[in-house]
Amino acid sequence: MLDFGDREIDRPIGQGPRRRSPRDPGSRRVAIGAAAAAVVLFGLSVLATLHDDGLRSPPPLVVATPTSEPEPQVPAAETPRASGPSITRIEPRSDTDSPSVVTIRDPAGLSRNAATAHLPDPDLVEPSDYGPLPRRSADGGRPFDAYARPWSGARGARIAIVVGGLGLSQTGTQRAIEVLPAEVTLAFAPAGNSLDRWMQTARRKGHELLMQVPLEPFDYPNVDPGRGTLTVDADPMTFREDLQWTLGRMTNYTGIMNYMGARFVADTGAMQALMRELADRGLGYLDDGSSARSIADTQAASAGVPFAAASVAIDTVRERGDILRKLDEAERVARATGSAIAIGAGFDVTIDAVSAWISEARLRGIEIVGYSALANDPERR
């Protein structure tokens, strides 16, 4: 007998095995299970697609468009001011109040925009035969305020560094403007060349400016500060002409600084005449501290002129190590009293030492400010 395995021998030839009907309960269970599995798989795939695992969607790229030249480090979006900065004080009403004194300065009233900092305010200019002279505006605005470099207003040690004698050497002046940080105040000698051009460059860089005025020393004219020297015995007309020649040499400065002048700064009549002129024009005065006999502080207070005096001369010895030690001395004064003013000249060694020292002083919490920030101003009391 032949063995046909599982084949049903009695099934008609040509017919396959009998299939279950779709309506069979077992078939329905299989179909439902398959459908459910498909739904679950679809849901999981959707969730996986929506989930941000940090791999499918890379972080957006930030593209910076380079500019041709960085702007000078001066506050942006600032407008001219005609008088002192706007200050709001919040003070405790009693010993039980928790708030301490807070000083808020209005950034819009601090200084001028870098793009226009080199342009003199027409309201603060008086035309003359000697060039544009500084003056108060009709509403009392002062060059001392309009051209001042802004500062934070925060408490702490503050130092003003003034580098003078600029304009006499073209290469030295250019290097001083390029290398010195914008916080350094620059003082120009009236006998210098291209002062208006250097003024514009310095102001665009953010520097506050002073004009140096030659004053009569002892043993004049054997010791001669140069053209336009103000003397004790000059008649009023000569005095006025010499002063206006100096003041008209450039614009956009906040005040004057004496150049020499040991005899002049000790003479009451001469200093009164000078301070009256500065008060009328809205300018400040910086005493270089070279004469112990100077009466500039009392005469400035009497006339209502913003006044400051140098604490340290940093480059009487033109050696880097000594200059750095003098700057450290200014820092000690500032930490003890709140502020100090250091003065020097535009020598290469001074410029390099000052630049390096400022970089480190900032890390120690020292704020470098313009001369005007440290002046005793009778109009801001």
Secondary structure as GFF3:
##gff-version 3
##sequence-region A 1 381
A	DSSP	alpha_helix	25	50	.	.	.	ID=ss1
A	DSSP	beta_strand	87	90	.	.	.	ID=ss2
A	DSSP	beta_strand	102	105	.	.	.	ID=ss3
A	DSSP	three_ten_helix	107	109	.	.	.	ID=ss4
A	DSSP	three_ten_helix	122	124	.	.	.	ID=ss5
A	DSSP	beta_strand	125	126	.	.	.	ID=ss6
A	DSSP	beta_strand	133	134	.	.	.	ID=ss7
A	DSSP	alpha_helix	143	146	.	.	.	ID=ss8
A	DSSP	beta_strand	158	166	.	.	.	ID=ss9
A	DSSP	alpha_helix	170	179	.	.	.	ID=ss10
A	DSSP	beta_strand	185	188	.	.	.	ID=ss11
A	DSSP	alpha_helix	195	205	.	.	.	ID=ss12
A	DSSP	beta_strand	209	215	.	.	.	ID=ss13
A	DSSP	alpha_helix	236	247	.	.	.	ID=ss14
A	DSSP	beta_strand	255	260	.	.	.	ID=ss15
A	DSSP	three_ten_helix	264	266	.	.	.	ID=ss16
A	DSSP	alpha_helix	268	281	.	.	.	ID=ss17
A	DSSP	beta_strand	284	287	.	.	.	ID=ss18
A	DSSP	alpha_helix	296	303	.	.	.	ID=ss19
A	DSSP	beta_strand	307	309	.	.	.	ID=ss20
A	DSSP	beta_strand	312	313	.	.	.	ID=ss21
A	DSSP	alpha_helix	320	337	.	.	.	ID=ss22
A	DSSP	beta_strand	339	345	.	.	.	ID=ss23
A	DSSP	alpha_helix	348	363	.	.	.	ID=ss24
A	DSSP	beta_strand	367	369	.	.	.	ID=ss25
A	DSSP	alpha_helix	371	374	.	.	.	ID=ss26
A	DSSP	three_ten_helix	378	380	.	.	.	ID=ss27
###
